[in-house]
Amino acid sequence: MRLRRRARMGRVRRRQRRLLTAGFVGGMLAGMILWSIQMQRCRRDLFSARPMRRLAALGYLAGQRGADTLRLLNEYVRWETNPALRRRAERLLNRLQAAL
């Protein structure tokens, strides 16, 4: 009787571990997909009417290196009217020019 109970408890624990692992992996996958979608939005929002979206787009561009990013930041600095966002973009532009 005790052996059966222990065997059943072992199966239950293994099943719980599998479900927990599947939930963790599923959550990580869903998070990665949502993060990817958000990053795509950030790329489009550099010239948005909302300053917070522009700030998020600048944060995304801070991690991107390349000539396309350099050209885009040059355009953005000429376009931006908000002084704080313009200064941030200029700092990013200077950092990118020094790296390239």
C-alpha positions, 0 to 999 in steps of 0.5 A: 500500500505504501509503495503504491502511494509513493509511486503515485506521489512520484508520478504526480511530482514529475507531472507537476515539474513538467507542467511547471517547465512547460509553463516557464518555457511558454512564458519565456517564448511569449515574452520574447514574441511580445518584446520583438513586437515592441521593438518593431513598434519602437523603430517606427515611432522615432517620428511619432507625435508622442514624446515618450514614443520618440524617447523609446525609439531613441533607446532602441537606436542606442543599441543599433550600430550602422550607417543607416542609424547614423543617417536616421539620427541626423534626420531626426536631430534636424526634425526634433523640436523638443530640446531634451530629446534633441540633446539625447539624439545628439549624444547618441549621434556623437557616440555612434560617429565615434564608434564608426 
